[in-house]
Amino acid sequence: MVTSPVAALNAVHAGKSRTELDAERGRCIARSAELSGYGRLSGAQVQEADSLIAEQIVLDDLIARDDVAARSESIARGRAAMADPGNREGRPGRRRWCTGSVTGGRPRPRRSSG
């Protein structure tokens, strides 16, 4: 069975902490910068540069997934706090509507024409 290089890199980096992923990404960027500073690359260096690009793409994807998971957890905690009646402002049982207007969602008084 032939596995793709991306799948192999995913397997290598899956399960690493965010700190480890950031460190690996920094290593890839530093080595890529070092290679780009050379005037001419050998065949092995070209292959290394290509594999560093692929590895950075995989790391960026894993880091983005970690960011989404962290945001999702934060949103879930916020929703749980909002669902608790003890965290609501105002009188108990009163429903508050807010449309973002200056009056806090209440209709504005009409001006008298005259």
Biopython code that builds the backbone (N, CA, C, O; Angstrom):
import numpy as np
from Bio.PDB.StructureBuilder import StructureBuilder

atoms = [
    (1, "MET", "N", (0.837, -1.176, 0.000)),
    (1, "MET", "CA", (0.000, 0.000, 0.000)),
    (1, "MET", "C", (0.884, 1.242, 0.000)),
    (1, "MET", "O", (1.780, 1.365, 0.835)),
    (2, "VAL", "N", (0.642, 2.152, -0.920)),
    (2, "VAL", "CA", (1.419, 3.370, -1.052)),
    (2, "VAL", "C", (0.677, 4.494, -0.341)),
    (2, "VAL", "O", (-0.498, 4.745, -0.608)),
    (3, "THR", "N", (1.378, 5.165, 0.567)),
    (3, "THR", "CA", (0.772, 6.303, 1.244)),
    (3, "THR", "C", (1.344, 7.585, 0.668)),
    (3, "THR", "O", (2.497, 7.632, 0.241)),
    (4, "SER", "N", (0.527, 8.615, 0.662)),
    (4, "SER", "CA", (0.991, 9.895, 0.131)),
    (4, "SER", "C", (1.934, 10.554, 1.142)),
    (4, "SER", "O", (1.866, 10.270, 2.338)),
    (5, "PRO", "N", (2.804, 11.428, 0.658)),
    (5, "PRO", "CA", (3.703, 12.131, 1.585)),
    (5, "PRO", "C", (2.931, 12.978, 2.603)),
    (5, "PRO", "O", (3.359, 13.118, 3.749)),
    (6, "VAL", "N", (1.799, 13.538, 2.185)),
    (6, "VAL", "CA", (0.997, 14.356, 3.093)),
    (6, "VAL", "C", (0.420, 13.493, 4.210)),
    (6, "VAL", "O", (0.432, 13.891, 5.375)),
    (7, "ALA", "N", (-0.087, 12.310, 3.855)),
    (7, "ALA", "CA", (-0.623, 11.403, 4.870)),
    (7, "ALA", "C", (0.473, 10.968, 5.834)),
    (7, "ALA", "O", (0.237, 10.847, 7.036)),
    (8, "ALA", "N", (1.667, 10.733, 5.307)),
    (8, "ALA", "CA", (2.786, 10.346, 6.169)),
    (8, "ALA", "C", (3.152, 11.478, 7.128)),
    (8, "ALA", "O", (3.421, 11.237, 8.306)),
    (9, "LEU", "N", (3.162, 12.726, 6.615)),
    (9, "LEU", "CA", (3.473, 13.863, 7.479)),
    (9, "LEU", "C", (2.380, 14.076, 8.524)),
    (9, "LEU", "O", (2.669, 14.408, 9.673)),
    (10, "ASN", "N", (1.117, 13.882, 8.118)),
    (10, "ASN", "CA", (0.021, 13.980, 9.077)),
    (10, "ASN", "C", (0.204, 12.968, 10.196)),
    (10, "ASN", "O", (-0.009, 13.282, 11.367)),
    (11, "ALA", "N", (0.596, 11.764, 9.837)),
    (11, "ALA", "CA", (0.795, 10.715, 10.844)),
    (11, "ALA", "C", (1.943, 11.062, 11.783)),
    (11, "ALA", "O", (1.885, 10.763, 12.975)),
    (12, "VAL", "N", (2.980, 11.689, 11.249)),
    (12, "VAL", "CA", (4.143, 12.053, 12.062)),
    (12, "VAL", "C", (3.770, 13.129, 13.086)),
    (12, "VAL", "O", (4.191, 13.066, 14.241)),
    (13, "HIS", "N", (2.979, 14.114, 12.657)),
    (13, "HIS", "CA", (2.708, 15.272, 13.513)),
    (13, "HIS", "C", (1.385, 15.188, 14.278)),
    (13, "HIS", "O", (1.151, 15.994, 15.178)),
    (14, "ALA", "N", (0.532, 14.246, 13.945)),
    (14, "ALA", "CA", (-0.757, 14.130, 14.636)),
    (14, "ALA", "C", (-0.535, 13.829, 16.111)),
    (14, "ALA", "O", (0.329, 13.029, 16.468)),
    (15, "GLY", "N", (-1.309, 14.466, 16.950)),
    (15, "GLY", "CA", (-1.210, 14.225, 18.384)),
    (15, "GLY", "C", (-0.194, 15.089, 19.098)),
    (15, "GLY", "O", (-0.082, 15.019, 20.322)),
    (16, "LYS", "N", (0.556, 15.910, 18.361)),
    (16, "LYS", "CA", (1.526, 16.797, 19.008)),
    (16, "LYS", "C", (0.792, 17.994, 19.603)),
    (16, "LYS", "O", (-0.279, 18.386, 19.141)),
    (17, "SER", "N", (1.400, 18.559, 20.636)),
    (17, "SER", "CA", (0.805, 19.734, 21.270)),
    (17, "SER", "C", (0.991, 20.955, 20.377)),
    (17, "SER", "O", (1.780, 20.936, 19.432)),
    (18, "ARG", "N", (0.258, 22.009, 20.688)),
    (18, "ARG", "CA", (0.358, 23.233, 19.902)),
    (18, "ARG", "C", (1.773, 23.804, 19.963)),
    (18, "ARG", "O", (2.280, 24.317, 18.965)),
    (19, "THR", "N", (2.398, 23.720, 21.105)),
    (19, "THR", "CA", (3.769, 24.217, 21.263)),
    (19, "THR", "C", (4.729, 23.448, 20.368)),
    (19, "THR", "O", (5.604, 24.038, 19.734)),
    (20, "GLU", "N", (4.565, 22.137, 20.320)),
    (20, "GLU", "CA", (5.429, 21.310, 19.464)),
    (20, "GLU", "C", (5.188, 21.625, 17.988)),
    (20, "GLU", "O", (6.134, 21.683, 17.202)),
    (21, "LEU", "N", (3.925, 21.827, 17.613)),
    (21, "LEU", "CA", (3.611, 22.158, 16.215)),
    (21, "LEU", "C", (4.227, 23.498, 15.837)),
    (21, "LEU", "O", (4.783, 23.642, 14.749)),
    (22, "ASP", "N", (4.130, 24.482, 16.735)),
    (22, "ASP", "CA", (4.721, 25.796, 16.461)),
    (22, "ASP", "C", (6.241, 25.695, 16.329)),
    (22, "ASP", "O", (6.834, 26.353, 15.474)),
    (23, "ALA", "N", (6.873, 24.877, 17.170)),
    (23, "ALA", "CA", (8.325, 24.706, 17.105)),
    (23, "ALA", "C", (8.737, 24.037, 15.787)),
    (23, "ALA", "O", (9.714, 24.445, 15.158)),
    (24, "GLU", "N", (7.993, 23.018, 15.379)),
    (24, "GLU", "CA", (8.285, 22.335, 14.108)),
    (24, "GLU", "C", (8.108, 23.295, 12.928)),
    (24, "GLU", "O", (8.909, 23.296, 11.994)),
    (25, "ARG", "N", (7.055, 24.107, 12.980)),
    (25, "ARG", "CA", (6.812, 25.076, 11.908)),
    (25, "ARG", "C", (7.956, 26.084, 11.839)),
    (25, "ARG", "O", (8.411, 26.434, 10.750)),
    (26, "GLY", "N", (8.418, 26.548, 12.991)),
    (26, "GLY", "CA", (9.554, 27.476, 13.031)),
    (26, "GLY", "C", (10.812, 26.862, 12.458)),
    (26, "GLY", "O", (11.582, 27.529, 11.767)),
    (27, "ARG", "N", (11.020, 25.576, 12.750)),
    (27, "ARG", "CA", (12.187, 24.869, 12.203)),
    (27, "ARG", "C", (12.105, 24.811, 10.685)),
    (27, "ARG", "O", (13.099, 25.039, 9.995)),
    (28, "CYS", "N", (10.912, 24.505, 10.164)),
    (28, "CYS", "CA", (10.731, 24.433, 8.705)),
    (28, "CYS", "C", (10.998, 25.782, 8.044)),
    (28, "CYS", "O", (11.660, 25.862, 7.008)),
    (29, "ILE", "N", (10.475, 26.834, 8.658)),
    (29, "ILE", "CA", (10.652, 28.177, 8.096)),
    (29, "ILE", "C", (12.126, 28.577, 8.116)),
    (29, "ILE", "O", (12.634, 29.136, 7.144)),
    (30, "ALA", "N", (12.813, 28.290, 9.227)),
    (30, "ALA", "CA", (14.229, 28.656, 9.335)),
    (30, "ALA", "C", (15.069, 27.913, 8.301)),
    (30, "ALA", "O", (15.929, 28.511, 7.655)),
    (31, "ARG", "N", (14.827, 26.624, 8.144)),
    (31, "ARG", "CA", (15.605, 25.839, 7.170)),
    (31, "ARG", "C", (15.278, 26.269, 5.742)),
    (31, "ARG", "O", (16.169, 26.327, 4.895)),
    (32, "SER", "N", (14.006, 26.572, 5.468)),
    (32, "SER", "CA", (13.625, 27.052, 4.135)),
    (32, "SER", "C", (14.316, 28.375, 3.820)),
    (32, "SER", "O", (14.772, 28.586, 2.697)),
    (33, "ALA", "N", (14.394, 29.258, 4.802)),
    (33, "ALA", "CA", (15.073, 30.538, 4.606)),
    (33, "ALA", "C", (16.563, 30.319, 4.346)),
    (33, "ALA", "O", (17.168, 30.997, 3.515)),
    (34, "GLU", "N", (17.139, 29.367, 5.067)),
    (34, "GLU", "CA", (18.556, 29.052, 4.863)),
    (34, "GLU", "C", (18.791, 28.533, 3.444)),
    (34, "GLU", "O", (19.740, 28.944, 2.776)),
    (35, "LEU", "N", (17.929, 27.635, 2.991)),
    (35, "LEU", "CA", (18.086, 27.087, 1.642)),
    (35, "LEU", "C", (17.862, 28.152, 0.568)),
    (35, "LEU", "O", (18.539, 28.150, -0.460)),
    (36, "SER", "N", (16.916, 29.060, 0.805)),
    (36, "SER", "CA", (16.647, 30.082, -0.212)),
    (36, "SER", "C", (17.794, 31.082, -0.317)),
    (36, "SER", "O", (17.896, 31.812, -1.303)),
    (37, "GLY", "N", (18.656, 31.117, 0.694)),
    (37, "GLY", "CA", (19.811, 32.007, 0.651)),
    (37, "GLY", "C", (20.948, 31.495, -0.217)),
    (37, "GLY", "O", (21.863, 32.246, -0.555)),
    (38, "TYR", "N", (20.894, 30.221, -0.578)),
    (38, "TYR", "CA", (21.943, 29.656, -1.423)),
    (38, "TYR", "C", (21.715, 30.092, -2.867)),
    (38, "TYR", "O", (20.577, 30.217, -3.318)),
    (39, "GLY", "N", (22.809, 30.321, -3.583)),
    (39, "GLY", "CA", (22.723, 30.720, -4.986)),
    (39, "GLY", "C", (22.164, 29.619, -5.863)),
    (39, "GLY", "O", (21.268, 29.855, -6.674)),
    (40, "ARG", "N", (22.683, 28.433, -5.703)),
    (40, "ARG", "CA", (22.218, 27.280, -6.489)),
    (40, "ARG", "C", (22.022, 26.116, -5.538)),
    (40, "ARG", "O", (22.838, 25.881, -4.647)),
    (41, "LEU", "N", (20.940, 25.395, -5.735)),
    (41, "LEU", "CA", (20.648, 24.250, -4.879)),
    (41, "LEU", "C", (21.001, 22.954, -5.590)),
    (41, "LEU", "O", (20.796, 22.817, -6.797)),
    (42, "SER", "N", (21.524, 22.021, -4.842)),
    (42, "SER", "CA", (21.773, 20.691, -5.395)),
    (42, "SER", "C", (20.434, 19.961, -5.489)),
    (42, "SER", "O", (19.422, 20.443, -4.980)),
    (43, "GLY", "N", (20.434, 18.817, -6.130)),
    (43, "GLY", "CA", (19.211, 18.026, -6.254)),
    (43, "GLY", "C", (18.638, 17.632, -4.898)),
    (43, "GLY", "O", (17.424, 17.658, -4.693)),
    (44, "ALA", "N", (19.521, 17.268, -3.981)),
    (44, "ALA", "CA", (19.073, 16.888, -2.635)),
    (44, "ALA", "C", (18.482, 18.086, -1.899)),
    (44, "ALA", "O", (17.513, 17.947, -1.153)),
    (45, "GLN", "N", (19.070, 19.265, -2.111)),
    (45, "GLN", "CA", (18.546, 20.464, -1.458)),
    (45, "GLN", "C", (17.197, 20.869, -2.030)),
    (45, "GLN", "O", (16.335, 21.356, -1.299)),
    (46, "VAL", "N", (17.006, 20.673, -3.329)),
    (46, "VAL", "CA", (15.707, 20.957, -3.944)),
    (46, "VAL", "C", (14.647, 20.030, -3.354)),
    (46, "VAL", "O", (13.545, 20.472, -3.031)),
    (47, "GLN", "N", (14.976, 18.754, -3.213)),
    (47, "GLN", "CA", (14.037, 17.803, -2.604)),
    (47, "GLN", "C", (13.751, 18.178, -1.152)),
    (47, "GLN", "O", (12.610, 18.085, -0.698)),
    (48, "GLU", "N", (14.779, 18.599, -0.426)),
    (48, "GLU", "CA", (14.576, 19.013, 0.963)),
    (48, "GLU", "C", (13.655, 20.233, 1.035)),
    (48, "GLU", "O", (12.767, 20.294, 1.885)),
    (49, "ALA", "N", (13.871, 21.208, 0.135)),
    (49, "ALA", "CA", (13.027, 22.407, 0.111)),
    (49, "ALA", "C", (11.574, 22.026, -0.184)),
    (49, "ALA", "O", (10.651, 22.554, 0.437)),
    (50, "ASP", "N", (11.378, 21.116, -1.124)),
    (50, "ASP", "CA", (10.020, 20.662, -1.451)),
    (50, "ASP", "C", (9.365, 19.967, -0.263)),
    (50, "ASP", "O", (8.188, 20.188, 0.023)),
    (51, "SER", "N", (10.132, 19.130, 0.425)),
    (51, "SER", "CA", (9.552, 18.425, 1.574)),
    (51, "SER", "C", (9.278, 19.389, 2.733)),
    (51, "SER", "O", (8.333, 19.181, 3.495)),
    (52, "LEU", "N", (10.091, 20.435, 2.874)),
    (52, "LEU", "CA", (9.839, 21.440, 3.908)),
    (52, "LEU", "C", (8.550, 22.210, 3.621)),
    (52, "LEU", "O", (7.791, 22.529, 4.536)),
    (53, "ILE", "N", (8.313, 22.504, 2.351)),
    (53, "ILE", "CA", (7.071, 23.194, 1.975)),
    (53, "ILE", "C", (5.869, 22.320, 2.299)),
    (53, "ILE", "O", (4.882, 22.795, 2.861)),
    (54, "ALA", "N", (5.953, 21.040, 1.945)),
    (54, "ALA", "CA", (4.846, 20.118, 2.233)),
    (54, "ALA", "C", (4.628, 19.980, 3.739)),
    (54, "ALA", "O", (3.491, 19.946, 4.212)),
    (55, "GLU", "N", (5.721, 19.903, 4.479)),
    (55, "GLU", "CA", (5.608, 19.768, 5.929)),
    (55, "GLU", "C", (4.989, 21.020, 6.544)),
    (55, "GLU", "O", (4.175, 20.923, 7.462)),
    (56, "GLN", "N", (5.370, 22.191, 6.044)),
    (56, "GLN", "CA", (4.802, 23.430, 6.577)),
    (56, "GLN", "C", (3.306, 23.514, 6.282)),
    (56, "GLN", "O", (2.541, 23.997, 7.117)),
    (57, "ILE", "N", (2.883, 23.054, 5.117)),
    (57, "ILE", "CA", (1.455, 23.045, 4.788)),
    (57, "ILE", "C", (0.690, 22.151, 5.761)),
    (57, "ILE", "O", (-0.375, 22.527, 6.251)),
    (58, "VAL", "N", (1.229, 20.982, 6.037)),
    (58, "VAL", "CA", (0.585, 20.055, 6.976)),
    (58, "VAL", "C", (0.541, 20.676, 8.373)),
    (58, "VAL", "O", (-0.483, 20.605, 9.053)),
    (59, "LEU", "N", (1.647, 21.282, 8.798)),
    (59, "LEU", "CA", (1.690, 21.906, 10.121)),
    (59, "LEU", "C", (0.697, 23.072, 10.212)),
    (59, "LEU", "O", (0.010, 23.225, 11.222)),
    (60, "ASP", "N", (0.622, 23.887, 9.163)),
    (60, "ASP", "CA", (-0.340, 24.996, 9.152)),
    (60, "ASP", "C", (-1.766, 24.479, 9.286)),
    (60, "ASP", "O", (-2.582, 25.075, 9.988)),
    (61, "ASP", "N", (-2.065, 23.372, 8.617)),
    (61, "ASP", "CA", (-3.402, 22.782, 8.704)),
    (61, "ASP", "C", (-3.686, 22.280, 10.121)),
    (61, "ASP", "O", (-4.770, 22.514, 10.656)),
    (62, "LEU", "N", (-2.728, 21.598, 10.723)),
    (62, "LEU", "CA", (-2.916, 21.089, 12.088)),
    (62, "LEU", "C", (-3.053, 22.231, 13.094)),
    (62, "LEU", "O", (-3.842, 22.135, 14.034)),
    (63, "ILE", "N", (-2.297, 23.305, 12.903)),
    (63, "ILE", "CA", (-2.388, 24.466, 13.782)),
    (63, "ILE", "C", (-3.752, 25.131, 13.627)),
    (63, "ILE", "O", (-4.366, 25.529, 14.617)),
    (64, "ALA", "N", (-4.227, 25.254, 12.386)),
    (64, "ALA", "CA", (-5.556, 25.846, 12.152)),
    (64, "ALA", "C", (-6.647, 24.995, 12.798)),
    (64, "ALA", "O", (-7.589, 25.534, 13.380)),
    (65, "ARG", "N", (-6.529, 23.684, 12.701)),
    (65, "ARG", "CA", (-7.512, 22.805, 13.354)),
    (65, "ARG", "C", (-7.495, 22.989, 14.866)),
    (65, "ARG", "O", (-8.547, 22.969, 15.505)),
    (66, "ASP", "N", (-6.308, 23.168, 15.441)),
    (66, "ASP", "CA", (-6.193, 23.402, 16.872)),
    (66, "ASP", "C", (-6.846, 24.730, 17.248)),
    (66, "ASP", "O", (-7.511, 24.822, 18.280)),
    (67, "ASP", "N", (-6.660, 25.760, 16.420)),
    (67, "ASP", "CA", (-7.301, 27.057, 16.669)),
    (67, "ASP", "C", (-8.818, 26.929, 16.656)),
    (67, "ASP", "O", (-9.498, 27.480, 17.521)),
    (68, "VAL", "N", (-9.345, 26.206, 15.682)),
    (68, "VAL", "CA", (-10.799, 26.019, 15.577)),
    (68, "VAL", "C", (-11.329, 25.260, 16.792)),
    (68, "VAL", "O", (-12.380, 25.602, 17.333)),
    (69, "ALA", "N", (-10.607, 24.241, 17.214)),
    (69, "ALA", "CA", (-11.031, 23.470, 18.392)),
    (69, "ALA", "C", (-11.042, 24.352, 19.637)),
    (69, "ALA", "O", (-11.962, 24.265, 20.451)),
    (70, "ALA", "N", (-10.027, 25.199, 19.789)),
    (70, "ALA", "CA", (-9.964, 26.090, 20.957)),
    (70, "ALA", "C", (-11.110, 27.092, 20.927)),
    (70, "ALA", "O", (-11.728, 27.359, 21.958)),
    (71, "ARG", "N", (-11.404, 27.656, 19.737)),
    (71, "ARG", "CA", (-12.523, 28.595, 19.625)),
    (71, "ARG", "C", (-13.845, 27.913, 19.901)),
    (71, "ARG", "O", (-14.716, 28.493, 20.549)),
    (72, "SER", "N", (-14.011, 26.699, 19.424)),
    (72, "SER", "CA", (-15.246, 25.951, 19.655)),
    (72, "SER", "C", (-15.465, 25.692, 21.140)),
    (72, "SER", "O", (-16.584, 25.811, 21.639)),
    (73, "GLU", "N", (-14.401, 25.342, 21.839)),
    (73, "GLU", "CA", (-14.506, 25.128, 23.290)),
    (73, "GLU", "C", (-14.881, 26.418, 24.003)),
    (73, "GLU", "O", (-15.688, 26.403, 24.932)),
    (74, "SER", "N", (-14.304, 27.529, 23.575)),
    (74, "SER", "CA", (-14.605, 28.817, 24.189)),
    (74, "SER", "C", (-16.063, 29.206, 23.953)),
    (74, "SER", "O", (-16.737, 29.698, 24.858)),
    (75, "ILE", "N", (-16.540, 28.982, 22.736)),
    (75, "ILE", "CA", (-17.935, 29.285, 22.415)),
    (75, "ILE", "C", (-18.870, 28.395, 23.225)),
    (75, "ILE", "O", (-19.897, 28.864, 23.717)),
    (76, "ALA", "N", (-18.533, 27.130, 23.367)),
    (76, "ALA", "CA", (-19.369, 26.215, 24.147)),
    (76, "ALA", "C", (-19.438, 26.653, 25.609)),
    (76, "ALA", "O", (-20.503, 26.594, 26.224)),
    (77, "ARG", "N", (-18.307, 27.093, 26.170)),
    (77, "ARG", "CA", (-18.319, 27.590, 27.555)),
    (77, "ARG", "C", (-19.179, 28.841, 27.672)),
    (77, "ARG", "O", (-19.918, 29.000, 28.644)),
    (78, "GLY", "N", (-19.085, 29.735, 26.679)),
    (78, "GLY", "CA", (-19.908, 30.953, 26.680)),
    (78, "GLY", "C", (-21.382, 30.637, 26.588)),
    (78, "GLY", "O", (-22.192, 31.234, 27.298)),
    (79, "ARG", "N", (-21.741, 29.712, 25.725)),
    (79, "ARG", "CA", (-23.156, 29.327, 25.590)),
    (79, "ARG", "C", (-23.681, 28.687, 26.864)),
    (79, "ARG", "O", (-24.825, 28.919, 27.255)),
    (80, "ALA", "N", (-22.847, 27.882, 27.513)),
    (80, "ALA", "CA", (-23.269, 27.265, 28.770)),
    (80, "ALA", "C", (-23.487, 28.344, 29.834)),
    (80, "ALA", "O", (-24.436, 28.258, 30.613)),
    (81, "ALA", "N", (-22.622, 29.349, 29.874)),
    (81, "ALA", "CA", (-22.781, 30.438, 30.839)),
    (81, "ALA", "C", (-24.030, 31.260, 30.532)),
    (81, "ALA", "O", (-24.732, 31.684, 31.450)),
    (82, "MET", "N", (-24.315, 31.489, 29.246)),
    (82, "MET", "CA", (-25.504, 32.256, 28.873)),
    (82, "MET", "C", (-26.788, 31.490, 29.164)),
    (82, "MET", "O", (-27.824, 32.102, 29.424)),
    (83, "ALA", "N", (-26.737, 30.179, 29.125)),
    (83, "ALA", "CA", (-27.926, 29.376, 29.386)),
    (83, "ALA", "C", (-28.285, 29.345, 30.868)),
    (83, "ALA", "O", (-29.422, 29.033, 31.223)),
    (84, "ASP", "N", (-27.333, 29.664, 31.728)),
    (84, "ASP", "CA", (-27.571, 29.654, 33.173)),
    (84, "ASP", "C", (-28.346, 30.913, 33.561)),
    (84, "ASP", "O", (-27.834, 32.020, 33.393)),
    (85, "PRO", "N", (-29.572, 30.767, 34.076)),
    (85, "PRO", "CA", (-30.376, 31.941, 34.446)),
    (85, "PRO", "C", (-29.698, 32.822, 35.497)),
    (85, "PRO", "O", (-29.976, 34.019, 35.561)),
    (86, "GLY", "N", (-28.838, 32.267, 36.302)),
    (86, "GLY", "CA", (-28.138, 33.048, 37.316)),
    (86, "GLY", "C", (-27.177, 34.067, 36.734)),
    (86, "GLY", "O", (-26.776, 35.000, 37.430)),
    (87, "ASN", "N", (-26.800, 33.908, 35.472)),
    (87, "ASN", "CA", (-25.869, 34.836, 34.833)),
    (87, "ASN", "C", (-26.565, 35.950, 34.068)),
    (87, "ASN", "O", (-25.901, 36.820, 33.505)),
    (88, "ARG", "N", (-27.882, 35.938, 34.040)),
    (88, "ARG", "CA", (-28.618, 36.948, 33.278)),
    (88, "ARG", "C", (-28.797, 38.213, 34.092)),
    (88, "ARG", "O", (-28.904, 38.170, 35.317)),
    (89, "GLU", "N", (-28.830, 39.336, 33.399)),
    (89, "GLU", "CA", (-29.039, 40.627, 34.051)),
    (89, "GLU", "C", (-30.525, 40.946, 34.064)),
    (89, "GLU", "O", (-31.295, 40.384, 33.285)),
    (90, "GLY", "N", (-30.916, 41.830, 34.933)),
    (90, "GLY", "CA", (-32.307, 42.280, 34.971)),
    (90, "GLY", "C", (-33.140, 41.453, 35.924)),
    (90, "GLY", "O", (-32.633, 40.595, 36.647)),
    (91, "ARG", "N", (-34.447, 41.736, 35.907)),
    (91, "ARG", "CA", (-35.366, 41.026, 36.793)),
    (91, "ARG", "C", (-35.542, 39.600, 36.321)),
    (91, "ARG", "O", (-35.552, 39.346, 35.117)),
    (92, "PRO", "N", (-35.680, 38.662, 37.246)),
    (92, "PRO", "CA", (-35.904, 37.265, 36.862)),
    (92, "PRO", "C", (-37.189, 37.126, 36.052)),
    (92, "PRO", "O", (-38.201, 37.747, 36.378)),
    (93, "GLY", "N", (-37.151, 36.333, 35.025)),
    (93, "GLY", "CA", (-38.317, 36.076, 34.196)),
    (93, "GLY", "C", (-38.574, 37.122, 33.132)),
    (93, "GLY", "O", (-39.413, 36.907, 32.257)),
    (94, "ARG", "N", (-37.884, 38.240, 33.178)),
    (94, "ARG", "CA", (-38.071, 39.283, 32.168)),
    (94, "ARG", "C", (-37.168, 38.999, 30.986)),
    (94, "ARG", "O", (-35.974, 38.743, 31.139)),
    (95, "ARG", "N", (-37.747, 39.047, 29.832)),
    (95, "ARG", "CA", (-36.973, 38.793, 28.621)),
    (95, "ARG", "C", (-36.452, 40.107, 28.079)),
    (95, "ARG", "O", (-37.208, 41.067, 27.933)),
    (96, "ARG", "N", (-35.191, 40.154, 27.787)),
    (96, "ARG", "CA", (-34.598, 41.394, 27.283)),
    (96, "ARG", "C", (-34.347, 41.262, 25.790)),
    (96, "ARG", "O", (-33.793, 40.269, 25.318)),
    (97, "TRP", "N", (-34.754, 42.254, 25.083)),
    (97, "TRP", "CA", (-34.508, 42.289, 23.646)),
    (97, "TRP", "C", (-33.571, 43.439, 23.361)),
    (97, "TRP", "O", (-33.743, 44.535, 23.895)),
    (98, "CYS", "N", (-32.607, 43.203, 22.546)),
    (98, "CYS", "CA", (-31.674, 44.262, 22.194)),
    (98, "CYS", "C", (-31.348, 44.141, 20.715)),
    (98, "CYS", "O", (-30.883, 43.100, 20.252)),
    (99, "THR", "N", (-31.593, 45.196, 19.994)),
    (99, "THR", "CA", (-31.289, 45.191, 18.565)),
    (99, "THR", "C", (-30.011, 45.936, 18.273)),
    (99, "THR", "O", (-29.605, 46.064, 17.118)),
    (100, "GLY", "N", (-29.382, 46.423, 19.308)),
    (100, "GLY", "CA", (-28.144, 47.166, 19.093)),
    (100, "GLY", "C", (-28.396, 48.648, 18.900)),
    (100, "GLY", "O", (-27.458, 49.398, 18.629)),
    (101, "SER", "N", (-29.655, 49.095, 19.034)),
    (101, "SER", "CA", (-29.943, 50.509, 18.863)),
    (101, "SER", "C", (-29.606, 51.259, 20.147)),
    (101, "SER", "O", (-29.314, 50.658, 21.181)),
    (102, "VAL", "N", (-29.653, 52.558, 20.057)),
    (102, "VAL", "CA", (-29.331, 53.401, 21.191)),
    (102, "VAL", "C", (-30.324, 53.184, 22.331)),
    (102, "VAL", "O", (-29.952, 53.283, 23.500)),
    (103, "THR", "N", (-31.566, 52.894, 22.004)),
    (103, "THR", "CA", (-32.598, 52.741, 23.025)),
    (103, "THR", "C", (-32.641, 51.335, 23.599)),
    (103, "THR", "O", (-33.537, 51.030, 24.386)),
    (104, "GLY", "N", (-31.713, 50.476, 23.235)),
    (104, "GLY", "CA", (-31.676, 49.135, 23.794)),
    (104, "GLY", "C", (-32.768, 48.232, 23.268)),
    (104, "GLY", "O", (-33.156, 47.281, 23.946)),
    (105, "GLY", "N", (-33.274, 48.504, 22.078)),
    (105, "GLY", "CA", (-34.277, 47.632, 21.474)),
    (105, "GLY", "C", (-35.699, 48.144, 21.641)),
    (105, "GLY", "O", (-36.622, 47.615, 21.020)),
    (106, "ARG", "N", (-35.891, 49.171, 22.475)),
    (106, "ARG", "CA", (-37.242, 49.729, 22.628)),
    (106, "ARG", "C", (-37.510, 50.657, 21.460)),
    (106, "ARG", "O", (-36.578, 51.276, 20.948)),
    (107, "PRO", "N", (-38.750, 50.774, 21.025)),
    (107, "PRO", "CA", (-39.040, 51.695, 19.934)),
    (107, "PRO", "C", (-38.754, 53.139, 20.373)),
    (107, "PRO", "O", (-38.976, 53.506, 21.527)),
    (108, "ARG", "N", (-38.275, 53.919, 19.461)),
    (108, "ARG", "CA", (-37.990, 55.311, 19.763)),
    (108, "ARG", "C", (-39.300, 56.088, 19.821)),
    (108, "ARG", "O", (-40.233, 55.795, 19.073)),
    (109, "PRO", "N", (-39.370, 57.078, 20.708)),
    (109, "PRO", "CA", (-40.579, 57.896, 20.744)),
    (109, "PRO", "C", (-40.724, 58.686, 19.452)),
    (109, "PRO", "O", (-39.740, 59.150, 18.875)),
    (110, "ARG", "N", (-41.968, 58.830, 19.009)),
    (110, "ARG", "CA", (-42.217, 59.598, 17.777)),
    (110, "ARG", "C", (-42.202, 61.079, 18.076)),
    (110, "ARG", "O", (-42.619, 61.534, 19.141)),
    (111, "ARG", "N", (-41.723, 61.793, 17.128)),
    (111, "ARG", "CA", (-41.758, 63.259, 17.237)),
    (111, "ARG", "C", (-43.146, 63.740, 16.869)),
    (111, "ARG", "O", (-43.809, 63.199, 15.984)),
    (112, "SER", "N", (-43.544, 64.735, 17.553)),
    (112, "SER", "CA", (-44.848, 65.308, 17.175)),
    (112, "SER", "C", (-44.657, 66.204, 15.972)),
    (112, "SER", "O", (-43.706, 66.983, 15.906)),
    (113, "SER", "N", (-45.557, 66.091, 15.033)),
    (113, "SER", "CA", (-45.426, 66.917, 13.838)),
    (113, "SER", "C", (-46.239, 68.190, 14.058)),
    (113, "SER", "O", (-47.469, 68.149, 14.098)),
    (114, "GLY", "N", (-45.583, 69.264, 14.193)),
    (114, "GLY", "CA", (-46.387, 70.448, 14.369)),
    (114, "GLY", "C", (-45.716, 71.578, 14.914)),
    (114, "GLY", "O", (-46.329, 72.630, 15.097)),
]
sb = StructureBuilder()
sb.init_structure("model")
sb.init_model(0)
sb.init_chain("A")
sb.init_seg("    ")
for serial, (resi, resn, name, xyz) in enumerate(atoms, 1):
    if name == "N":
        sb.init_residue(resn, " ", resi, " ")
    sb.init_atom(name, np.array(xyz, "f"), 0.0, 1.0, " ", f" {name:<3s}", serial, name[0])
structure = sb.get_structure()
